[in-house]
Amino acid sequence: DTRGTGMGGNIFVNANSVTLQNGGTLSAATSGTAPTATGGTITVEGNTVQLNSGATITTATSGPGNAGEVIVKADNLTMNGGATITAQSTGSGNAGNVTIQGLASPADSVVISGFDENFNSSGIFTNTQGTGVGGNIFVNANSIALSDGGTLSAKTTGPGNAGNISIHADTLTLDGFFTQIQANTGRDSQGRGGNIDVQVRAASLTGGSSILANTEGLGDAGDIRIQAAQSIALTGGSFITSSSFDSGKGAGNAGLIHLTAPTIDLQGGSIISLSQGPGNAGDMILEANTVTASDHSIIVADTSFGPGRGGNISIQGLNGSGSLAGDVTISGQSTITSSTSGKGPAGNIAVLTERLTLTNSSMNTSTGATGDAGNITINASDSVQVSSVSELHSSSGVGPTGNAGQITITTPTMTVDQGGVISTSSSGTGNAGGITVNANSVSLLSGGQLTSSSSVDPAPNAPPPTGPAGTVTVTGLAGPANSILIDGSGSGIFTNTQGTGAGGNIFVNANSVTLQNGGTLSAATSGTEASATGGTITVNANQVQ
């Protein structure tokens, strides 16, 4: 410890086995009066390092001098029972960095788990409460496993920026509720949140574990970037979240979520970007060959209660913007959603893939306030299938609302069947968006529909909408479509108005159009004013059956 102007002393521990337990402590602190009063560095080297039952290694500064670093070089590091490694600043000096690696980097394994008797998590923590910058956390190991509340945390609760978290590993596993990697800004803070950067072969989050970058203060949240050479998996209620919450004094923007791996698999997992205040929600980018979401998985970007903009959701190939994923499969009542219930617009959803399959699930954008809903754009080089009562939808809700988004689908082959629906709607003052399908082969089967409506919301005493329905256009990739088949009762292309807004038009351009077994083209009005005119149906075709 140093309390004057001189430098603090370093601590160096070197042994085959190092164990701290039952509150055992290594500490290097500075509360000196000058910037020269830097804290000492703590270095621990050993084949095996164990921190058990409330043991702690800590560096700290409460003055203008920077705190020292914590460096652990161990082939195997185990932390449990509320054991912690901390680096903090409560003054103008910077907090120290924490580095975990092997004797000859990387470490073989890093295992962090459990709580103490007061439910304090085991983990590595950096924090700044003053103007000093928070410390960075760097973990380099073949295997990193966090469970039962194990935590990596970089936080700011003051004007100083939080530190970053960087992970390099072969495998990263998080398991269990309260197990988390987080980079947050606290309530009323002004500093920016830290970034989370993960580079691994495989990352797995299970059992409600999480990776978080949130802001409750004026500073922006940091970004989350996970790059895996093989796979990223979220199962069992686990989630990745970037959010902005206004605690009453304003809030910064949420950060980017950027996931890159050959396989991204969600089985009951969630990826969430939120803004509840003036800050914008962060964008979300998923780059993969295969993206699957099943078992009630959620991918959502939402803005509410303020002027903040919703985040965009982009799914694309491994080569970045403009490249195609191989297969995007959304099933098992899973959802991809971009929404706004505030003044800010919702984000857009864009999917670039060879094949998109939507089964018993939904992809939608919506507005329930004055902000516009986002657009949905699907570019699939092979096929799009929407089936089993799935819904691809953009809507504008009741009241003085913004416009619904546009839906644009470009693919050689599109099939909507088994009650699947592609639709836009307005139940308020906003316009329903248009639907444009550019495809050489279009099949609407077994209740499959394309529909745009201006319709009364089913809620009791809901007023009639004033916004118009959108136009539905079906044509080919370069000129007329080859064939459009509408087969079965309830199958078809529909526009409808029930309020005072105009109905939508239907335009079909194809070499062959076939309607059979109750297949329908319909533009209807049951509106309450003369302005609620029905839409026009135009069919350009060489052959109509």
N, C-alpha and C positions, 0 to 999 in steps of 0.2 A: 504494500500500500504506500502511496505517496500523497502527502498533503501540502507540500510546498511547491517549489518550482523545479525540483529535480525529477529525473526519470524514475519510474518504478522498476523494481527488479523482476527478472524473468524466473519462471519455474520450469525445470526440466526433469522429467521422470523417465527412466529407461530401465526396463526389466523384461524378463521373459513373460511374466504374468503380472498385470497390474489390476488390483481390485479395490474399489471404493464402495463402501456399503454403510447402511444405517446412519445416513447423514454425513458421511465422510466428505471432506471438501478440499478442493484446490481453488484458490482465489487470488486474483491479481486485480487490484482496484486503484483508481486515482481520483482524488478530490482536490487536486492541486489547484493553485491560483493562476497558473500561466500555461500557455500552450506547450511549453517545454515539459510539463509534468505529465508525460505520457505513461500509461499503464504498462505493466510488463506482459510479456507473452507467455502463455502456458503451453508447453510441448510435452505430450505423453507418447512414449514409444514402447511397444511390446508386441509379442506374438499374439497375446490375448489380453484385451482390456475389458473389464466388467465393471459396470456401474449399477449398483443394486440398492433398493430400499431407501430412496430419498437422497442418494449420493449426488454431488453436484460438482461441476467444473465451471467456474464463472470468471469472466472479466467484465469490468464496469468502469464507467466514468461519470462523475457528476459535476465536472468542471470543464475548462476549455481544452484540456489535454485529451488526446485520443486514447481510447481503451486499447489494451493489447489484444492480440489474436489468440484463438484456441486452435491448436494443431494436434490432432490425434492420428498417429501412424500405427496401425494395428492390422494384422491379418484378419483378426476376428474381433469385432466390437459388439458387445451386448449391453443393452440398457433396459432395465425393467423396474417395476415397483416405484414409479414416480421419479426415477433418476433423471437428471437434466444436465445439459451443457448449454450455458447461456452467455450471451454477450449483449450488454445493454448500455445505453446512454441516457442520462437524465439532464445533461448539460449541453454545452455548445460543442464539446468534443465528439468525435465520431465513435460509434461502437465498433468493436473489433469484429473481424471475420472469423468464421468457424470452418475449418477444413478437416474432413475425414478421409483418410486414404490408407493404403497399405504401407508396410515397411518398404516394399518396392512396388509402388503404386500399380494397379488398384488393390484395395483390400479384397479378401476373399468373401467375407460376409459382414453385413451390418444388420443387426436385429434390434428393433426398438419396440417395446410392448409394455402394457400395463399401467396401473395407477398406484398412487400411494393411498394411505388410509383416508385422506381428505379429498380423494378423487382428482388429484392433480396428475396430469398425464406425464408419462415418460417422454422425453424428446429433446430436440435441439431447438433453441429459441434465440432469436435476436430481436431487439426492441429498441426503439428510440422514443423518448418522451419529450426531448428538448429540440434544439435547433440542429444538433448533430445528426449525421447520416447513420442509419441503421446498418448493422453488419450483414455481410453476405454469408450464405451457407453453401458450402460445396461438398458433395458426397460422391466419392468415386470408389465403386466396389463391384465385384462380379455379381453379387446378390444383395439386394436391399429389401428387407421385409419389415413392414410396419403392421402391427396388429393390436387389437384390444386397447385402443386409445393412443398408440404410438403416434408421435407428432413431429413434423418439421414446420416451424413457424417463423416468419419474418414480418414484423408489425411496426407501424408507427402510430402513436397517439398524440403527436405534437407536430410542430412545423417542419421537422426534418423528414427527409424521404426514407422509406423503409428499404431494407436490403433485399437483394435478389436471392433466389434459391436455384441452384444448379445441381442436377443429378446426372451422373454418367454411370451406367450399369449394364450388365447383360440382362438381368431380370429385375423388375421392380414390382413388388406385390404389396397391396394395401388390403387389409381385411378387418371388418368389424366397424360398428358404429363408433363415432368419436375418433376413429383413426383418420388422420388427415395430413395433407400438405397444404399450408395456407400462407398467403401473402396478403395481409389486410391493412387497411387504414381505419383507425378507430373513430368513434363519434367525436365531432368537433375538431378533428385533426386537419392540418393544412398540407402535410407532406404527401408525396406520391407513393402509392403502393409499389411493392417490388414485383419483379417478373419471376415466373416459374418456368424453368427450362429443363426439360427431361429428354435425355438421349439414351435409348436403350435398345435391346433386341426385342424384348417383350414387356409390356406393361399390363398389369391385371389389377382391377379394383373390384372387390367383392364385399358382400355383407354390410352394405351401407356406408362404406368408406368414401372419402371425398378428396378432391383437389379444388381449392377455393382461391379466388382472387377478388376480394370485395372491398368496396369503399363506403364508409359512412361519413366521410368528411369532405372537405373541399378538394382534396387531391384526387387525381385519377387513380383507378385501380390498375394494377399491373396486368401484363399479358400472360397467358398460359400457352406454352408451346410444348407439345409432346411429339417426338419423332422416334418411331420404332422401326427397326429393320424387318420385323416380322409381324407383330400384331399389337393392337390395343383392345382390351376387353373390359367392359363394365357390366357387372351382373349383380343380381340380388339387391337392388335398391341403391347401388353406388352411383355417385354423380360427380360431374365436373361443372363448376359454376363460376361465372364472373358476374358481379352485380354492383349496382349503385343504389344506395338507400339514403334518402334525405332524412337526417335526424332532426331537422328543424332549422338548420342554418345553411342549407344548400348542400350539394353533393357533386362530386366530380363524375367523370365518365367511367363506365365499366370498361374492362379490357377485352382484348382479342382472345378468342379461343381457337387455336390452330393445331389440329391433329393430323399427323401424317404417318401412314403405315400401309403395307400391302393389304392387311385385313383390319377393319374396324368393326367390332362386334358388340352390340348392346343387347343383353338379355335381362330385361327389367332394369336397365340402367338409364341414366338421364344426362343430357348435356344442356345446360341452361345459361342463358344470358338475360339479365333483368335490369331494368331501370325503373325506380319508383321515386321520381323527382325530376329536377332539371337536367341531370346528367343523361348522356346517351347510353343506351345498351351497347355492348360490344358486338362486333361481327363474329361469325362463327365459320370456320373453314375446315372441312373434312376432305382430306386427300387420300385416296385409296384405290386399289383394284376392286375390292369387295367391301361394301358397306351393308351390314344387316342390322335391323332393329326389330326385336320380337319381345313377346311377353310383357306388354304394356310399357315398352320403352318410350322415352320422351326426348325429343329434340326441340327446344323452344327458345324463342327470342321475344321478349315482351317488354313493353313500356307502358307505364300507368301513372296517373296522378300528377302529370306535369308535362312540360314541353319537350322532354327528352325524346330523341329519335330511337326507334327500335333497331336492333341489330339485324344485319343481313345473314342469311344462312346459305352457304355455298357447299355443294358436294361435287367433287371433281376428281380427276385422275392424279396420279403421283407426279406428273410433270408440271403441275401447277395450273395457273389460269389458262383456260382453253382446252386442257387435256381431258380425256374421258375416263371415268371409272369403268370397270368391266360390268359389274352387277350391283345394283342398288335394290335391296329387298326390304320392304317395310311390311310387317305382318303382326298377327297376334294382338290386335287392338293397340298398336303403337301409333304415335303421332309425331308429325313434324309441323310446328306451328310458329307463326309470326303474328303478333297481335299488338294492338294499342287500345288502351282505355283512357288515354290522355290527349293532350293537344298535339303531341308529336306524332309523326307518321310511323307506321309499323315498317319493319324491314322487309326486304324481298327474299324470296326463296328461289334458288337457281340450282338445278340438277343437270350435270353433264355426265352422261353415262352411255354405255352400249345398250344396256337393258334396265328398265325400271319396272319393278313389280310391286304393286300395292294391293295387299290382301287383308281384308277385315281390319283395315286401318285407315288413317286419314292424313292428308297433307293440306293445310289451310292457312290462309291469312284472314285477318278480321280487324274491324274497327268498331268500338262501342262508344266512341267519342268523336271529337272534331278532327282528329288526325286521320289521314287516309290509310287504308289497308295496303299492304305490300302486294307486288306482283308475283306471280308464280311462272317460272320459265323452265320448261323441260326440253332438253336436247338429248335425244337418244338415237344413236346411230343404227340400232337394230330394232328395238321394239319397246312399247309401253303397254302394260296391262294393268287395268284397274278393275278389281273383281271382289266378290264376296262382301257386298254392301260397303265397300270402301268408298271414301269420299275425297275428292280433290276439289277444294272449295275456297272461294273468297267471298266475304260478306261484309255488309255495312248494316249495323244494328239499328235499334229503335231510337227515335229522337233526332236532334240536330247532330248528325254524324257526317264524317268524311266519306269519301268514295271507296267502294270496294276496289280490289285490284284487278288487273288484267291477267288472264290465264293464256299462256301460249305454249303449245306442244308441237315439237318438230321431230318426226320420226318416220321411218318407212312404213311401220305397221303399228296400229293402235287398236287394242281390243278393250272394250268396256262391257263387262258381263256380270251375271249373278247379282244384280242389284247395285252394281257399282255406279257412281255418279260423278260427273265433272260439272261443277256448277258455280255460278255467281249469283248473288242476291242482294237486295236492299230492302230493309224494313223501316227505313227512316227517310231523311232528306238526301242522303248520299246516292250517287249513281251506282247501280250494279255494274260490275266490270264486264268487258267483252271476253268471249272465248274464241280463240283462233287455233284451229288444228291444221297443221301442215303435214299430211301423211298420204302415201300412195294407196294404202289399204286401211280402211276404217270399218270396224265391226262393232255394232251395238247389239248385244245379245242378252236374252233372259233378264230383261228389266234394266239393262245398261242404258244410261241417259247422258245427254249433254243438255244442260238447262240453264237459263238465265231468267230471273224473276224479280219483280217488284211486288212483294207479298206482305200481307199483314202478319205481324209476329203473333205466335200462338198465346202469348201471355194475356191474361185478362185485361180488358179495356185498352188494349194497345191501339194507338191511332193508325189510320191508313197511311201507307208510305207515300211520299211525294217524289221520291227519286225514280228515274226511269230504269227499266231493265236493260241489259246489255245485248249486243249483237253476237250471234253465234255464227262463225264462219268455218266451213270445212272445205279444204282444197288440197291439192297435191304439193309435193316438194318443189316441183318446177312446172307449174301449169296445173291442169286438172288431175285430181286423184284418179287412180286406176279403177277402184271400186269402193263403194260405200254400201254396206249391208246392215239393214236394221231389221232384226228378227225377234219376234216374241212380244207378248202382251207387256205393256209398260216400257218397252224399249223405244228409244226415239230421241229426237231433238225438239226441245220445248222452250218457248218463251211465254211469259205470263205477266200481267199487271193486275193488281187488285186494289190499287189506291188511285192517286191522281196522276202518277207518272206514266209516260208512254211505255208500251210494250216493246220488246226487243225484236229486231229483224233476224231472219235466218237466211243464210246464203250458203248454198251447196254447189260445188263445182267438181264434177267427176265424169269420167267416161261412162260409168255404169252406176246407177243408183237402184237398189233393190229394197223394197219394203214388203215384209211378209209376216204372216201369223200375228197380226196386230201391231206390227211396227208402225211408228207414227212420226210425222212432222206436224208440229202444232204451234201456232202463235195465237194466244187467247187473251181476252180482256174481260174482266168482271169489275172494272174500275168504277169509281163513284163520281167521276167528272168526265166531261167531254174530252178533256185533255188526255184521258187514259185510253188512247188509241191502241189497237192491236198492231203487232208487228207485221211486216211483209215477209212472205216466204218466196225465195227465188231459188230455182233449181236449174242449173246449167248442166245438161248431160246429153250424151249421145243416145243413151238407153235408160229408160225408167220403167221399172217393173213393180 
